Amino acid sequence: MGAAVRPGAAPIYCAPMDLFKAAGEARIGEQPLAARMRPRTLEEFIGQEHIVGPGRLLRRAIQADQLASVIFFGPPGTGKTTLARVIAGTTRSHFISLNAVLSGVKEVREAIQKAQEMKDLHGRRTILFVDEVHRWNKAQQDALLPWVENGTIVLIGATTENPYFEVNKALVSRSRIFQLQPLEPRHLYQVAEQVLRDPERGYGRFDVHVDGDALAHLVEVAGGDARSLLNALELAVETTPARFPPPPGEVIRVTMTVAEESIQRRAVLYDKEGDYHFDTISAFIKSLRGSDPDAALYWMARMIYAGEDPAFVFRRMVIFAAEDVGLADPDALVVVQAAAAAYDRVGLPEGRFHLSQAALYLATAPKSNSTMAFFDALKTVEEERGSDVPVHLMDGSRDAEGLGHGEGYQYPHAFRDHWVAQQYLPDALRGRVFYRPGAVGHEGAVREEVARRREAQLAAMAEAEGRTPEILTSGPAGSARDAWLARTVSAQGGRLGAVRDRLVDGLRLARHHVVLNAGGDDGLFVWELLRRVPQGGVWVNVRDPAAAERIRMPSSYADGLGEPRILVGDPAGIPALLEEAGAGDQRFEAVVGRNLLALRGDKAAVLSALRRVCAAGARLALAETVPSRSQRLGALLPADALEEGLRERVAAAERDVSASDPRTAWDEEDLARLIGEAGFRVRERSLEEEAAERRIRKADIERWLDSSTAGSRYGRSLAARLGMEETALLREALLSRLADRDVPWNTVTAFVTAEA
């Protein structure tokens, strides 16, 4: 008999009753605590706010039931499997779960067959969860590819290993990667509180008291692993009374002694062949390179604690001594080699002193990577066609008399300081520099001498040729206009790229941040922001639909969540625009804009709107052209273009026009004040002037000085101050001296970084 369905209700898909499963659910109290307390909804899920917090990409996809293929990557006990089960409990799709350790190609084929049936017969897609997906071999992973590609299966993979190394590239390229982090102590405290209060799945129906120091110990030793904490709590609570469950009214008290017995020394996550091995040695080397002895000792201790072979650590330090310390301290290689030899003689545990001495020496030594010069020389050898050895450097012991090999060679020991200027490189490479001495340590002392000798060698070569070396340059081909256009486009692109990188770098973005590009009509920041926050999101505010169309791009995800979300309207109305988009509670960790305020009279209103949508601690980065300090037309004219009195009146009129317009009558001090009044704290600010060539066209001059009703506001204001006659004289001078010519155009930009 089928299940009854209310009229108009969506059909309910009921699986056949499994009596064994039902019996197991009846005995749910017999499950381990970690299994019983597994979150069932996103609201119960604790931690990982950077990927499942409000407004985050993954949370939106789960809530919309529009999940694309994903891979969850992170250490044990951080919620990878739990998150998959939450998705299983919320999705309307058919859900299949496999464990890569226990299943193979047969199970994959059965899952694919079931997915095809669900798609063909019921029109439902299938989500396939594969735990420990990195355990599958290439053939097993490849079996999924066509079905992920055609949408029959949405894959959720979970792995403790870096998927970029352990999962097929083809599968990774079709999935979005989310990295889960070890839980913070505050999260683990929330987990413990949840356990102690929950009367159904936890210990809320018992009188359990956990001492503060005992709970702190459990949280600390768990090291971000919720499963480890839950297992320890279960052992502590259920073994403290004589029997469990205890008689009604009996108090279960978990003391520090009980906590220490319940959670022993934690095993460090470390696999000599796995991702954590390479990540840890990378952290060790980077700490040495960064001259941080504390971090270097910590990462080395983690490796030794986990059983890493000290010989491997010494081998990496021997390499580091030459690669990263090099000639800044030539003794570094000697010290590390001596420490390694001493370790070989004494072994562990005393050999740890020698490991420590070598690491501390390298961390505190001056650094230079000048030995990398060899690879520049190697690249030159690979690319050149082959250069003969100069005659004076050839071996003269065999055929000096017959072929003149070695003739002209000057023996350095025969000269003062055992050095003489002469050519050692092949003719085609004369003057080429590979080695660039650093400025610290031993190299700092020899740097000047190396440069002095190189200069002398160049002078010696010039003297041998009878002339002074010259650097010859040639101008670009083509017409003067073509050259100017190429120069202008190149300079503008480079300038805007520099502004973009400077502002985005100033935001200090994390991969999970949600960012607002206010006034982003030009699309300058959009794609760079999308690359920087792949696990967060990008919102772009534009003023009209045409600008929105210009910056849209086709999404590579069926749910469209890979695109920027666009708000069309005035920046001062951004809070209202978010409400209209159904995201009134959205708050941003970063806001960026270029010339968002420059020509607006309502700067305070825009800044206030931005502050209302910023999260606590959000960063604001702006680049604003300062009109009151930028180029004036009169200043472009040569001194003899206008008579002296008129030149002064033109300059005064231009200053007055700028000062009388609220859109332009501001400077960087006013901008900083307005930002502060809006509720931001200004952290950094600077004013930068740039002179770039600009071509002044006749049409530009006519447009700027048009004082008619339909003309420019600037032209009308200037004519009102100068009068029509003097305005005509200025126009004539500009047309005769500047039209269709390149001029140095000064632009002053205010850069401001602030914090909410």
C-alpha positions in Angstrom: 0.0 0.0 0.0 1.5 3.3 -1.0 2.1 6.4 1.2 -0.8 8.9 1.3 0.0 12.3 -0.3 -1.9 15.5 0.4 -3.4 17.2 -2.7 -0.9 19.6 -4.2 2.0 18.3 -2.0 5.3 17.2 -3.6 5.7 13.4 -3.8 7.6 11.7 -1.0 10.2 9.1 -2.0 10.2 6.3 0.6 12.9 3.7 0.7 11.9 0.2 1.7 12.0 -0.5 5.4 15.2 -2.0 6.6 14.4 -3.9 9.8 18.1 -4.3 10.8 18.6 -0.5 10.3 15.4 0.2 12.4 16.7 -2.0 15.2 20.0 -0.2 15.1 18.3 3.2 15.4 16.4 1.9 18.4 19.8 1.2 20.1 21.2 4.7 19.2 22.5 5.0 22.8 24.9 2.2 22.1 26.6 4.3 19.3 29.9 6.1 20.2 29.3 9.6 21.5 31.1 11.1 18.4 28.5 9.3 16.1 25.5 10.3 18.3 26.5 14.0 18.4 27.2 14.4 14.7 25.4 17.6 13.6 22.3 17.0 11.5 21.8 20.6 10.1 23.9 23.6 9.2 22.6 25.3 12.3 24.0 22.5 14.5 27.4 22.5 12.6 30.1 24.1 14.7 33.2 25.9 13.2 34.4 26.3 9.6 32.7 29.7 9.3 35.0 30.6 6.5 33.2 28.2 4.2 29.8 27.6 5.8 29.2 30.9 7.5 26.3 33.2 6.5 26.7 34.4 2.9 29.5 32.0 2.1 29.6 30.2 -1.2 29.2 26.7 0.1 26.3 27.6 2.5 24.4 29.3 -0.3 24.9 26.3 -2.6 23.7 23.9 0.2 20.6 26.0 1.1 19.7 26.4 -2.6 20.2 22.6 -3.2 22.4 23.6 -6.2 25.7 22.0 -5.1 28.3 21.4 -7.8 31.0 18.8 -7.3 33.2 19.6 -4.3 36.1 18.1 -2.5 36.5 18.7 1.3 40.2 18.6 2.4 41.4 18.9 5.9 42.8 17.1 9.0 40.7 14.4 10.9 37.9 15.6 13.2 37.2 18.9 11.4 33.8 18.0 9.9 34.3 16.7 6.4 32.1 13.6 6.7 29.7 15.5 8.9 29.3 18.2 6.3 28.5 15.6 3.7 25.8 14.1 6.0 24.3 17.5 6.5 24.1 17.9 2.7 22.5 14.4 2.6 19.9 15.5 5.1 19.0 18.7 3.3 19.2 17.9 -0.4 16.3 16.7 -2.5 18.7 14.7 -4.6 19.3 11.0 -4.3 22.3 10.5 -2.0 24.8 7.6 -2.1 27.7 7.2 0.3 30.9 5.1 -0.4 34.1 4.7 1.5 37.1 4.5 -0.8 38.9 2.0 1.5 36.1 -0.5 1.4 34.8 -0.1 -2.2 36.2 -0.4 -5.7 35.2 -0.1 -9.4 32.2 -2.6 -8.9 30.6 -0.3 -6.3 31.3 2.8 -8.4 29.5 1.1 -11.4 26.5 0.2 -9.2 26.3 3.8 -7.9 26.5 5.1 -11.5 23.8 2.7 -12.6 21.5 3.8 -9.7 22.2 7.4 -10.6 21.2 6.9 -14.2 18.0 5.2 -13.1 17.1 8.1 -10.7 17.7 10.6 -13.5 15.8 8.7 -16.2 12.9 7.5 -14.1 12.4 10.2 -11.5 14.3 13.2 -12.9 16.4 13.4 -9.8 20.1 14.0 -9.7 22.4 11.9 -7.5 25.0 13.1 -5.0 27.8 10.6 -4.5 29.8 11.0 -1.3 33.2 9.3 -1.4 35.1 9.3 2.0 38.9 9.0 1.8 38.7 9.6 -2.0 42.5 9.8 -2.3 42.6 6.0 -1.5 41.1 5.2 -4.9 43.6 4.5 -7.7 43.6 6.3 -11.0 41.3 3.7 -12.7 38.7 4.1 -9.9 38.8 7.8 -10.1 38.7 7.9 -13.9 35.5 5.8 -13.8 33.7 8.8 -12.3 34.9 11.4 -14.8 32.3 11.1 -17.6 29.4 10.9 -15.2 30.6 14.0 -13.2 31.2 15.7 -16.6 27.6 15.1 -17.9 25.9 15.9 -14.6 24.6 12.4 -13.8 26.6 12.5 -10.5 27.5 15.4 -8.3 30.7 14.3 -6.4 31.5 15.1 -2.8 34.9 13.9 -1.9 36.5 13.9 1.5 40.3 13.6 2.1 42.9 14.3 4.6 45.5 14.6 1.8 46.0 17.6 -0.5 43.7 16.8 -3.5 46.0 18.7 -5.8 48.6 15.9 -5.2 46.5 12.9 -4.4 43.4 13.2 -6.6 43.4 13.0 -10.4 43.9 16.5 -12.0 40.9 15.9 -14.3 38.6 15.2 -11.3 40.0 18.2 -9.3 39.5 20.5 -12.3 35.8 19.6 -12.3 35.4 20.2 -8.6 35.6 23.1 -6.2 38.1 22.6 -3.4 37.2 23.6 0.2 39.9 23.4 2.9 38.6 22.7 6.4 40.8 24.0 9.2 41.5 22.5 12.7 38.7 23.7 15.0 39.6 26.6 17.3 39.4 26.2 21.1 36.2 28.2 21.2 34.6 25.7 18.8 35.7 22.8 20.9 34.3 24.4 24.0 31.0 24.7 22.1 31.1 21.0 21.2 31.7 20.1 24.8 28.9 22.3 26.0 26.5 20.8 23.4 27.4 17.3 24.7 26.8 18.2 28.3 23.5 19.8 27.7 21.9 17.5 25.1 19.6 15.1 27.0 18.9 12.8 24.0 22.3 12.3 22.3 24.6 13.6 25.0 24.8 13.7 28.8 22.2 16.3 29.5 20.0 13.9 31.5 22.9 13.1 33.9 24.4 15.3 36.6 27.9 15.8 35.0 30.4 18.4 36.3 33.6 18.9 34.4 36.2 21.0 36.2 37.4 24.1 34.3 41.1 23.0 34.2 40.0 19.5 33.1 38.0 20.8 30.2 40.8 23.2 29.2 43.2 20.2 29.1 40.9 18.1 26.9 40.5 21.0 24.5 44.2 21.8 24.3 45.3 18.2 23.8 42.5 17.5 21.2 44.4 20.0 19.0 41.4 21.1 16.9 40.0 17.5 16.5 36.4 17.4 17.6 36.3 13.6 17.4 39.3 13.3 19.7 37.6 15.6 22.2 34.3 13.7 22.1 36.1 10.3 22.5 38.0 11.7 25.5 34.8 13.1 27.1 33.0 9.8 26.5 35.8 7.8 28.2 36.0 10.3 31.1 32.2 10.5 31.8 31.3 6.8 31.3 34.2 5.4 33.3 34.1 7.7 36.3 31.1 6.2 38.1 31.2 2.6 39.2 28.6 1.8 36.5 27.1 3.7 33.7 24.5 5.0 33.5 24.7 5.9 37.2 21.8 5.7 39.7 19.6 8.8 39.6 21.0 11.7 41.6 24.6 10.5 41.5 27.1 13.3 40.4 29.7 12.4 37.7 32.7 14.7 38.3 35.5 14.9 35.7 38.6 16.2 37.4 42.0 17.0 36.0 43.3 13.6 36.9 40.5 11.9 35.0 41.0 14.2 32.0 44.7 13.4 31.8 43.9 9.7 31.9 41.2 10.0 29.3 43.2 11.8 26.6 46.8 10.7 26.3 49.7 12.3 24.3 48.3 13.3 21.0 49.7 11.7 17.8 50.9 14.4 15.5 49.3 14.2 12.0 52.3 13.3 9.9 52.9 10.8 7.1 56.4 10.5 5.7 55.0 10.0 2.2 52.0 12.3 2.5 51.1 15.9 2.2 51.7 16.8 5.8 55.3 15.6 5.5 55.9 18.0 2.6 54.0 20.8 4.3 55.9 20.5 7.5 59.4 20.4 5.9 58.3 23.4 3.8 57.3 25.3 7.0 60.6 24.4 8.5 62.6 25.6 5.5 60.6 28.8 5.2 61.1 29.6 8.9 64.8 29.2 8.5 64.7 31.5 5.4 62.6 34.0 7.3 65.2 34.0 10.1 62.7 32.9 12.8 64.6 30.5 15.2 61.5 29.8 17.3 59.4 28.7 14.4 62.3 26.7 13.0 62.7 24.8 16.3 58.9 24.2 16.5 58.6 22.6 13.0 61.7 20.6 13.4 60.4 19.3 16.8 57.2 18.3 15.1 59.1 16.2 12.6 61.3 14.5 15.1 58.4 13.9 17.5 56.5 12.2 14.6 59.4 9.9 13.8 61.1 11.7 10.9 64.6 10.5 10.1 67.1 13.2 11.4 69.3 12.4 8.4 66.5 13.8 6.2 66.4 17.0 8.2 70.2 17.3 8.1 70.1 16.8 4.3 67.7 19.6 3.8 69.7 21.9 6.1 72.9 21.1 4.1 71.0 22.2 1.0 69.7 25.3 2.7 73.2 26.3 3.9 74.3 26.8 0.3 71.0 27.8 -1.3 69.7 30.4 1.2 72.7 31.4 3.4 75.4 30.9 0.7 78.2 33.4 0.7 76.5 35.7 3.2 78.0 33.3 5.8 80.3 30.6 4.2 80.8 29.0 7.6 77.1 27.9 7.6 77.8 24.9 5.4 80.8 24.0 7.6 78.7 24.2 10.8 75.8 22.1 9.4 78.2 19.5 8.0 80.0 19.2 11.3 76.7 18.9 13.2 75.6 16.2 10.8 78.9 14.3 11.3 78.5 14.7 15.1 75.0 13.3 15.0 76.2 10.3 13.1 78.7 9.6 15.9 76.3 10.1 18.9 72.8 9.3 17.6 69.6 9.9 19.5 68.7 11.2 22.0 71.8 13.4 22.5 72.0 14.0 18.7 69.1 16.4 19.1 71.5 19.0 20.4 73.3 18.9 17.0 70.0 19.2 15.2 69.2 22.2 17.3 72.6 23.9 16.9 72.5 23.5 13.1 68.9 24.9 12.8 69.6 27.8 15.1 72.8 28.7 13.2 70.9 28.7 9.9 68.0 30.7 11.3 70.1 33.4 12.7 72.7 33.6 9.9 72.6 36.4 7.3 70.9 35.3 4.1 71.8 35.3 0.4 70.5 33.3 -2.5 73.2 34.4 -4.9 74.2 30.8 -5.6 71.1 30.8 -7.8 73.2 32.6 -10.3 74.3 29.2 -11.5 70.9 28.6 -12.9 71.0 31.9 -14.9 74.3 30.8 -16.4 72.8 27.3 -17.1 69.8 28.9 -18.9 72.2 31.0 -21.0 74.1 27.9 -22.0 70.9 26.1 -23.0 69.7 29.0 -25.1 73.0 30.1 -26.8 74.2 28.5 -30.0 77.6 27.8 -28.6 80.5 30.1 -27.9 84.2 29.4 -28.4 86.6 29.7 -25.5 88.6 32.9 -26.0 92.1 32.2 -27.3 93.9 33.5 -24.3 91.9 31.2 -22.0 92.6 28.0 -24.1 95.0 25.4 -22.8 98.4 26.3 -24.1 100.3 23.2 -22.9 99.7 21.2 -26.1 99.5 23.5 -29.1 100.5 27.0 -28.0 103.3 27.1 -30.5 101.3 25.8 -33.5 97.9 27.5 -32.9 98.7 30.2 -30.4 96.4 28.8 -27.7 96.8 30.6 -24.4 98.5 33.6 -26.1 97.8 36.9 -24.3 96.7 35.3 -21.0 97.8 37.4 -18.0 98.7 35.4 -14.9 96.9 37.0 -11.9 99.5 36.0 -9.4 102.1 38.1 -11.2 100.2 41.2 -10.4 99.5 43.2 -7.2 96.6 41.8 -5.2 96.8 38.7 -7.4 94.3 40.1 -9.8 94.4 41.7 -13.3 91.6 43.0 -15.5 91.0 40.7 -18.5 88.2 39.1 -20.4 87.0 35.7 -19.1 83.6 35.3 -20.8 83.1 34.4 -24.5 83.0 37.3 -26.9 79.2 37.1 -27.3 78.7 37.4 -23.5 81.1 40.2 -22.7 79.8 42.3 -19.8 77.1 39.7 -18.9 76.4 39.5 -15.1 75.2 36.3 -13.4 76.4 36.7 -9.8 74.9 39.5 -7.8 76.4 39.7 -4.3 74.0 40.4 -1.5 74.4 43.3 0.8 74.8 41.5 4.2 77.4 39.3 5.9 80.5 38.2 4.0 79.0 39.2 0.6 78.3 42.7 1.9 82.1 43.1 2.5 83.1 41.8 -0.9 80.3 43.4 -2.9 82.0 46.7 -3.6 85.2 44.9 -4.6 83.3 42.6 -7.1 81.7 45.6 -8.7 85.0 47.5 -8.9 86.7 44.7 -10.6 83.8 44.3 -13.1 84.1 47.9 -14.0 87.8 47.5 -14.5 87.2 44.5 -16.8 84.8 46.6 -18.9 87.3 49.4 -19.2 90.0 46.8 -20.2 87.8 45.5 -23.0 87.1 49.0 -24.2 90.8 49.8 -24.2 91.5 46.6 -26.2 89.0 47.7 -28.8 90.2 51.2 -28.9 86.8 52.8 -28.0 84.4 53.4 -25.1 81.4 51.0 -24.9 78.1 52.6 -25.9 74.6 51.5 -25.4 72.7 52.1 -28.7 68.9 52.4 -28.8 66.4 52.8 -31.6 62.9 54.3 -31.6 59.8 52.3 -32.5 58.8 51.7 -36.1 55.7 53.4 -37.6 54.2 56.8 -37.5 54.5 59.2 -34.6 50.8 58.8 -33.9 51.1 55.0 -33.8 54.0 55.2 -31.5 52.1 57.6 -29.2 49.0 55.4 -29.1 51.1 52.3 -28.2 52.9 54.3 -25.6 49.7 55.7 -24.1 47.8 52.4 -24.0 50.8 50.6 -22.4 51.3 53.3 -19.8 47.6 53.4 -18.9 47.3 49.7 -18.6 50.3 49.5 -16.4 49.2 52.3 -14.3 45.7 50.9 -13.7 47.2 47.4 -13.0 49.5 49.0 -10.4 46.5 50.7 -8.8 44.5 47.5 -8.8 47.2 45.4 -7.2 48.0 48.1 -4.6 44.4 48.4 -3.4 43.7 44.6 -3.5 46.9 43.9 -1.6 45.9 46.5 1.0 42.7 44.6 1.7 44.7 41.6 3.1 42.1 39.2 1.8 41.6 35.6 2.9 40.2 33.0 0.5 36.9 32.9 2.4 36.2 36.7 2.5 33.2 38.3 0.9 34.2 41.5 -0.9 32.3 44.5 -2.2 33.6 46.4 -5.2 31.7 49.7 -4.9 31.3 51.8 -8.1 32.9 49.0 -10.1 31.6 50.1 -13.5 35.0 49.6 -15.2 35.4 46.0 -14.0 39.0 46.8 -13.0 38.9 44.8 -9.7 36.3 42.1 -10.4 38.3 39.2 -11.8 41.3 39.7 -9.5 38.9 39.6 -6.5 37.3 36.4 -7.8 40.7 34.8 -8.0 41.6 36.0 -4.5 38.4 34.8 -2.7 37.5 31.5 -4.3 35.7 30.2 -1.2 34.0 33.5 -0.4 32.2 35.8 -2.8 32.4 39.1 -4.8 29.6 41.7 -5.0 30.0 44.5 -7.6 28.0 47.7 -7.4 27.5 49.4 -10.8 25.4 52.4 -11.7 23.4 51.1 -14.7 22.5 47.8 -16.5 24.9 48.5 -19.3 27.8 48.5 -16.9 26.5 45.3 -15.4 26.4 43.6 -18.8 30.0 44.6 -19.5 31.4 42.8 -16.5 29.3 39.7 -16.6 31.0 36.4 -17.6 29.6 32.9 -18.3 29.7 30.8 -15.1 31.5 27.5 -15.2 29.1 26.2 -12.5 25.5 25.2 -13.1 24.3 27.1 -10.0 25.9 30.3 -11.1 27.6 30.8 -7.8 31.0 31.3 -9.5 30.0 34.7 -10.9 30.2 38.1 -9.2 26.8 39.2 -7.7 25.9 42.5 -9.2 24.0 45.4 -7.5 22.7 48.0 -10.0 22.2 51.4 -8.6 23.7 54.4 -6.8 26.5 53.5 -4.3 24.7 55.6 -1.6 21.8 53.1 -1.8 23.9 49.9 -1.4 22.1 48.7 1.8 18.7 49.1 0.0 20.1 47.3 -3.0 21.1 44.4 -0.8 17.6 44.2 0.7 16.1 44.1 -2.8 18.5 41.2 -3.6 17.3 39.2 -0.6 20.7 39.7 1.2 19.9 42.4 3.7 22.0 40.8 6.4 25.1 40.4 4.1 28.2 42.0 5.7 31.5 42.4 3.9 35.0 41.8 5.2 36.5 44.2 2.6 35.4 47.1 0.3 37.4 48.5 -2.6 36.7 51.4 -5.0 38.5 53.6 -7.4 37.2 57.2 -8.0 34.1 56.2 -6.1 33.9 59.6 -4.4 36.0 61.9 -6.6 33.3 63.9 -8.3 30.4 63.4 -5.9 28.9 66.0 -3.7 27.4 63.4 -1.3 30.6 61.7 -0.3 29.5 61.4 3.3 26.3 59.5 2.3 28.2 57.0 0.2 30.7 56.4 3.0 27.9 56.0 5.6 26.2 53.4 3.3 29.5 51.5 3.0 30.0 51.5 6.8 26.5 50.0 7.3 27.3 46.9 5.2 30.8 46.3 6.6 31.6 43.6 9.2 33.5 44.5 12.3 37.2 44.9 11.4 36.4 45.1 7.6 39.0 46.9 5.5 38.3 49.7 3.1 40.7 50.6 0.3 40.1 53.6 -1.9 42.0 55.4 -4.7 40.6 58.8 -5.4 41.8 61.4 -8.0 42.0 64.8 -6.3 40.6 67.3 -8.7 41.7 70.3 -6.7 45.4 69.3 -7.1 45.3 67.9 -10.6 46.2 69.4 -14.0 45.1 73.0 -14.9 44.9 74.0 -18.5 46.7 77.3 -18.1 49.7 75.6 -16.7 50.1 73.6 -19.9 50.8 76.7 -22.0 54.4 78.0 -22.5 55.2 81.3 -20.8 54.9 83.4 -24.0 51.4 82.0 -25.0 49.5 84.5 -22.9 50.3 88.0 -21.7 51.4 88.1 -18.1 48.2 89.6 -16.6 46.0 87.2 -18.5 48.0 84.2 -17.4 47.6 85.2 -13.8 43.8 85.8 -14.2 43.4 82.4 -15.9 45.2 80.7 -13.1 43.1 82.5 -10.5 39.9 81.7 -12.4 40.8 78.0 -12.6 41.5 77.9 -8.8 38.2 79.6 -8.2 36.2 77.2 -10.4 37.6 74.2 -8.5 37.1 75.8 -5.1 33.4 76.8 -5.8 32.3 73.3 -6.9 31.5 71.0 -3.9 32.3 68.0 -6.1 35.9 69.2 -6.6 36.6 71.5 -3.6 38.2 68.9 -1.4 41.7 67.5 -0.7 43.1 64.4 1.0 42.6 65.9 4.5 38.8 66.3 3.8 38.7 62.8 2.4 40.3 61.3 5.6 38.0 63.4 7.8 34.9 62.1 6.0 36.0 58.5 6.2 36.6 59.0 9.9 33.2 60.6 10.5 31.5 57.7 8.7 32.9 55.3 11.4 36.1 54.0 9.8 39.6 54.3 11.4 42.1 55.5 8.8 45.1 53.2 8.9 47.2 54.4 6.0 47.0 57.3 3.6 49.2 58.8 0.9 49.1 61.4 -1.8 50.9 60.6 -5.1 51.5 62.7 -8.1 52.0 61.2 -11.5 52.9 62.9 -14.8 51.9 60.9 -17.9 51.9 62.0 -21.6 48.4 62.9 -22.9 47.5 63.9 -26.4 45.3 67.1 -26.5 42.9 67.1 -29.4 41.2 70.1 -30.9 37.8 68.5 -29.9 39.0 68.3 -26.3 39.8 72.0 -26.1 36.5 73.0 -27.8 34.5 70.7 -25.4 36.3 72.0 -22.2 35.8 75.7 -23.1 32.2 75.4 -24.4 30.3 78.0 -22.4 26.9 77.4 -24.0 23.9 76.1 -22.1 24.5 72.6 -23.6 28.3 72.9 -23.0 30.5 72.0 -20.1 30.0 73.2 -16.5 33.7 74.0 -16.4 33.5 76.1 -19.6 30.5 78.1 -18.3 32.2 78.7 -14.9 35.4 79.8 -16.5 33.7 82.2 -18.9 31.7 83.7 -16.1 35.0 84.7 -14.3 37.1 85.7 -17.3 34.5 87.1 -19.7 33.9 86.0 -23.3 36.9 88.0 -24.7 39.6 86.6 -22.5 38.1 83.1 -22.7 38.4 83.4 -26.5 42.1 84.4 -26.1 42.7 81.3 -23.9 40.9 79.1 -26.5 43.1 80.5 -29.3 46.3 80.0 -27.3 45.4 76.4 -26.5 44.4 75.5 -30.0 47.6 77.0 -31.5 50.0 75.7 -28.9 48.5 72.3 -27.7 46.1 70.9 -30.2 47.1 67.4 -31.5 50.2 67.4 -29.3 51.5 65.3 -26.4 51.7 67.2 -23.1 52.8 66.1 -19.6 49.5 65.7 -17.7 49.7 65.7 -13.9 47.3 63.6 -11.9 47.2 63.5 -8.1 45.7 60.5 -6.4 44.9 59.9 -2.8 45.3 56.3 -1.5 43.4 55.5 1.7 43.2 52.3 3.7 40.8 52.2 6.7 39.2 49.7 9.0 35.6 49.4 10.3 
